[in-house]
Amino acid sequence: MITGKELIELGYRPSKWFKEAIEYANQHNLEGEALASYVRTIAPAIIDPFAEPLPFHKNIKAETEAEISNVQQVFDTMNVLMRTPTLVKGVVMPDACPTGEVGQIPVGGVVAAKNAIHPAMHSADICCSVMMTNFGNISPKEVLDKAHSVTHFGGGGRLEFSELPKDLEARIVANKFFNNQAGLNLAKSHLGTQGDGNHFLFVGVSKQTGQTMMVTHHGSRGFGANLYTQGMKVAEMFRKDISPQTLPKNAWIPYDTNEGKSYWEALQIVRDWTKLNHTTIHNATLEKLRIDLVDRFWNEHNFVFKDEDLFYHAKGATPLDDKFVPDSKNGLRLIPLNMSMPVLIVKGQTTESNLGFAPHGAGRNVSRKAHKRTKAGKTIEQVFAEETQGLDIRFFSNNIDVSELPSAYKDAHSVKRQMQEFGLGEVVDEIMPYGCIMAGDWEIDAPWRKKFKDKYQSGSV
């Protein structure tokens, strides 16, 4: 009687295909070389990483001393990443910066994988994106005030906008990655929320027309993060079977499997939910103002884009090519820089060196903590006053987050110059800044932190 023990002794790791192999072997009384020969035909083929990294296009250069280390780290992590055996090409953008372990795709990185979806290459913030609504000839302060009254930043969700369209809810329930109550609850409770970190609500004026425009920036919140967690587990299952030498963070789900098809559909559901999330906040603002929109468009910059059997993973990169943005109506894309600089409206063409993508923003040269250390000797209020002069900058939590002020990011003028130098889109308009809302350091007043402070002050800890 053949059991899993015999397959393990042949050098195979326990996996779901064991069941089929054991049943067949016992039905046909296989043993010895006959068993080994059969198992070789059914066991997944092992795919090893490339011996040498594939080349990638470097649409970035260090212009200051501070950028040298950052750019080198980006190249170092890309060189490890480009050994992943599914990849066929890659690029990095001027706003690139490393994140996570060496070998993990950097912010500002784009790689094309054949027949494979890599969850870590779109990260937990699936479909992080930007939407613009043109409010016409109206005061930007009025728009910002009304938007402030309807949006939500920080942790948790809200009930105000929790009713989903029936067709979207049906798609969520039908997908194997969402067939749990947690996913549906997050889809409902996080609608109309923007999260924290670098997510924002920006109001400005078109340089060309003088009309007031609002731009929101956020991803799929807990709904997308839940999918990411499940996707990573499935990808790891495949990695152990078919490419155990690949780094865990670069594990993938083969598209030509049931899991791959379901995961791709789940990504499209998340995309539709995220677009709805932006639209909810924009429409609520319009309703408060009792006006109609003049124009609106949006684009992702943190997603997976399919072109035949290639899956382009953009970790913080804006798709220029309309084939990547199925609901594009004008070829225009949005690239925000920082709260004191314009949001760029761009369009562009696919080239061999950009793969159909542009930067997604200004990026960072150093971590949040490292940036805060550069402000030692100044109060938070002093730094805020210096960097936001003339702007209406608000933090939803009423706690300033220094790590989101303009100096925390790369020089925006440098990013624009390198966009032009490397052919990464043409700027056709700019939304000049009036003001911006961000989460701020909301965790200062988070319930768990306040509870600890109360215990500390009472002497119980």
N, C-alpha and C positions, 0 to 999 in steps of 0.2 A: 504494500500500500504506500504510494507516494504521498508525501506531505510537503509542507513548505520547507522543512528541514533539508530535504534533498536539493531543493532549488537554491537555498542559501549556501549549501556546500559547493554548489557549482559556481558560486561567486556572485549571485544576484541578491539585490536588496529587496526585502519584502515590499510588495506593491500590489495594486488592485488586479494586475494581469495574472497574478499567481493563481487565483481561483480558476480561471479558464484553463490555465496550463495543467493544474493538478487534476481537474476533471478529465481532460483529454488523455493525459498520461495514464490514469487509472483505467479509463475505458479501453485503452489500447495496450495495456500491460507493458508500457515502456519502461526501460531501465538502462543503466549503463550508457553506452555511446548513443543508443537510439534515443534515450531521454535527452541527453545533452544536445544532440543534433536537432531534435524537435524544438527544444527551448530556445535555441539560437534563432529559429525562424519566427518566434512569437515575441521574444524579449525586445523592448524598444532599443533602437540603435543609439549608441552613445555618440554625442556630438561634443567634441572638445573645443575649447576656445582657440582662436587663431594663435599661431606661434608668435606672430608679429602684429602690431596694431595696424588696422587699415588707415590710410591717410585721411585727413579731414581738412576742410577749408578754415582758415584762421582770419575771420573778419574782425580782428581786434588787434590793437597794439598798445603798449604802455607809453603814455605821454608824460608821465611824472614819475618821480622816485617811488611814490606811494603805490603806484599801479604795477610796478615790476613784479613784486611777489605775487600779487593777485593773478596777473596774467599767466605767470609761470605755473601756478597751482592749477589753473584752468587747463593748461596744456598737459600737465602731468596726469590729471584725472581723466582727460579725454584719451590719452594714450593707453590707459588701462581699459577704459570703457570700450574702445574700438577693437578690442580683442574678442568681444562678445560675438559668438559664432553666427548669430542671426543678422548682424548688421552688414549693410552694403555701402553706406556713405554717411557723412556727418559734417556739421559746420558748427562754429561758435560765433556769437554775435558780440558787438562792442560793449554790451552791458553784462557780459558773462562774469560770473563769480562762482567759486566752488561751494558746494553744500554737501554735508555728510562725508562719508568715507572716500578715500581715493578710489577711483573707478566708478563712482556714482555720477550720473549725468549732472553737469553743472547747470545752474540757472543761466539762461542764454545759450543753451545747447540744443541742437536738433540732430536726431539720428534717424535713418530709415532702416527698418528691419523687414526682412522677407518673411511673410506668412507668420508673423509673431507679434503679440501685444505684451509689452513689458510694463506691468503696473507701476513699478517704482520710477519709471521714466516719465510718467505723468504726475506722480506723487499723490498725496492725500487730498490736496486742494484741486481736485479734478475740475477742469473747465474754468479755471480762474480767467476772468474775462472783463471786458469793458463795454458799456453801452452809452451812447450819446442821444439825448433828446434836445431838439432845437425848440425853444419856447418862444421864439420870435422877439418882437420889440417890447421887452418887459424888463423891469429893474432886476439885476442879478441878486440884490439883497432880498427882494421879495421871494424869488425862487429859492434861495438858500434857506430863508426862514421857514417857508412852507415845507421844504424837503426835510429840514431838521425835525419838524413836527410829525413826520410820517415814517422816517427811517428808523433803524435800530442797529446799534453796534454793541459788541461785547459778547459775553457768553450766553448760552441758553437760547431759547426761542420765544415765540409769542403766539397768541391765539387769533389776533386780529385778522390775519390773511390766510387762515389755515385750511380753507376749502380748496381742494385740487380740482382741476377739470376732470370730468369723468373718464375721458379717453386716456389721459395721462395716468390716472390712478389705476385703470385697468391694465395698462402696460406694465406698471410697477408690480402689481400683484402677480402677473403672469410670468415675470422673469425669475429664473431660478436664483439669481443673486439677490433678489429683493423679497423672496418668499418668507419673510419674517416680519413680525409686527414692528420691530425696531426701525427697519428701513422706512416703512410707511409713516410711522409716527414722526420720524425726522423730516421726511418730505413735507409733512403738514406743518409741524411746529416751527421749522426754520425758514419757512416762506416769509419774505419781507424782512429778512435780517441780513446783515453784511459782515458779521464776524469781527475780527480784530487784525492786528499786525499792520500790513501796508495797505489794507483795503480802505477805500475812501469814497466820499461823495464830493465832487468838485463842481463848482459853478464858475463860468467865465463868459467871455464875450468873443465872438468870432472876429478875427483880425480883418477878414474880408468884408463882412456884412454888418458888424456891430450887433448882431442878434445874440441873445442870451442862450447859452447852452449848458446842460448839466451832463456830467459824466459820472457813472458809478463803476466801481471796481470791486469785485468780489468773486468767489467761486461757488462751489456747490454745498458748502457748509457741512454739517454732519451727515447729510444724505450721501454726498460723494465720499466722505471719509469712511463711511460704513462699507461702501463698495470697494474702496481701495484695500481695506483690511481683508476682505474676503478674497479679492483678486490676488493679493500677495500670498495667501495660503494656497490657493490653487496653483499659482505659478511655482511655488516652492515644491509642491507635489510633483509637477512635471520636471523641475530642475533635477531633483534627486534621481528620477528615472532616466532622463535623456541627456543631461549635461551636468553631472555632479561637480565638475571642475569650474563651472561658471560661478561667479560671485553671486551669493544669495540675492543681493540687491538688484542684480541684472537678470533674475529669473524671468521666464516668459510663459505665456499661454499660447500654444499653437492655434492659429486661427482656424485650421481645418479640422478642429475637434468640436464636439458639442459644447464643451466649456468655452472654447474660443468664440464660437458664434453667439452664445448667450452673453459673454462678457462684452463683445462688441455692441450688441443691442443694448446692454445695460449702460454703456458709455453714451449712447445716443439718447437714452432716457435722461441721464444726468445732464446732458447738454440742453435738452428741452426744458428740464426743470430749472436750470440756472438762467436760461433766457427768460423764463417766466418770472423768476425771482427779481431780475433787473426790471422787467416790465411792470411788475407789481408796484415797486417803489416809484418808478417814473410816472405811471398812471395815477397813483395816489396823489402825487405832487400836482399833476395837471388838474385833478378834481378839486383839490384845495384852492387852486388859483382860478378855477372855473374857466379854463381856456383849452384850446385844442393844440395838439402838437403841430409843428411845421415840418419836421423831418426827424428820422430816427434810424440809426444803424448800430450794429454791435459786432464784436469779434472776440473769439477766445485767444488766449496766448499761453495756455497750459493744458494741452490736450493731445489726443492721438488722431491723426488725419490719414485716411485711407486713399490710395491711388493704385487700383488694380491689386496686385499681391504685395505691395509695399505699404508699411505702416510708419508714418512719420511721427515720431515722438518729439514734441516741442515742449521743453521744460522752461517756460518763460521765453517764448519767441512768437512773434506776430505773423500769421499766415498772410502773405501778399496775394498768392494765386487764388483766383475764384474757385478753382476745383476743390480747394480745402474748406471753403465757406459756402455751403449749399444754399443758404438764404441771403447771400450777398446780392444787393440790388444796384450797387453803384461802384463797386471795386474799391471803396474807401475803407480805411482802417484807422484805428485810434492807437496812439503811442503816448502814454503819459510819462512825464519825466520826474518832477517833484512838485510839491504844493506851491512853490513860488515861480514855477516855469510853466509855459503853455503846454497844453495837451496837443500833440501834433496830429493832424489829419493827413494821412499819406496814401499813396497808391504806388504800385510797382509791378515789375515783371519778374518772372522766374529766370534765374541764370544758373549756370553750373556751380557757381561759388556761393549762391545764397539758398539754393534748393527751394525757392519760393517763399522765403521767410525774411523777416526783419526783426530788429530788437523789440522788446516788450516794454522797455522803460530805461531807467538810468542805472540800475544795479547798484551793488555795494563793493567797496574795496576792502572793508574790514567788517567784523561782526558788530552786532548791536552793542554788546558789552564793551568792546574795544573802542567804539566810537564814543560811548558815554565817558570813558576814561579821558578822552581828549578834551573834554569840557570841564575837567577838574579845576576848581578855583572860581567857577561861576555858578550862580544859582540857576535852577531850572528856569525861573522866570526871566533872568537876564538873557539866557540863550534864546528863549522863545521870543522875547522882544526884538533881539538883534536879527533873527532870521525870518521873522514874519511881518516886518514893518510894512504897513500899507495894505495888508491883506486881512481878510476876515476869516481867521483860522479858529476852528472850534474842535474840542475833544468831547465826544459824547459822554464820557465818564466824568468830565470836568477835571481830569488829571492829565497833565501834559506828558506826552511820550517823546522824550528828546531823541530817541532812536528813529523817529519818523520825520524829524525836521530836515530841511534841505541839505545841510552839510553831512548828513548820514549817507548820502548817495554820491555816486560818481558825478563828475562835472557834466552837466547836461549839454553844454556847448561842445564838449569833446565827443559825446555820443552822437550828436548831430553831424559833426564834421566827419566822423568815421562812417556814418550811414551814407553820406555822399561819396566818400572815398571808395567804399567797398560796394557801391551799387545796391543799397538796401532800402530802396523806396524813395519816392519824391514827395516832399512836403508841399501840399496844395492849400492848406489853411492851418491856422493855429488858433486855439481857444485860449485867449489871454486870461490869466487867473484873476478872479475876484475873491474867492474864498473856498474853504474846504472843511469838511467834517471827517474826523477819524475816530476810532474807538478810544484812543488814549490809553493810559495805563490803568485799565479797568480792574485789573486783578488786585490793586491796592485795596479796593472796597469789596472784593469778592467775599461771599459768606464764609468760606472756609478760612480765609485769612483774618477776617474780622473776629471770628470765633477764637482763633489762636491768640490774637492780640488781647481779647477780653480775658482769656485764661491767664496770659502772661502778666497782665496788669494786676490781676487779682492774686497772683502768686501761686496759682495752682499748677504751673508748669515751670 
